[in-house]
Amino acid sequence: MRRVVMFTIGLMVGAWTGGMIALLFAPEPGAELQMRIREGVEQLVEEGKTAAEVRRHELEEQLETFKQGRPITLQPGVDPIVE
């Protein structure tokens, strides 16, 4: 679990640093760049919401299966704790 947290922190710091460097060397004016960044962030948020909804649906199905006393089948090669 600690490795996942450290990786996530490193990923966030790297993304932030890369973003700041990209802003410093941006070839576009500030307003255009802000609009592109805003659109990109909005797209990422929508993708995140979609992925969260899909995962929520999967977990609800697994919960119902568990409540019914049937064995829960996981996808091979997927670690449910890490995702």
Protein Blocks (a to p, Z undefined) as FASTA:
>chain_A
ZZmmmmmmmmmmmmmmmmmmmmmmpcbdfklmmmmmmmmmmmmmmmmmmmmmmmmmmmmm
mmmmmmnopacdddehiafklZZ
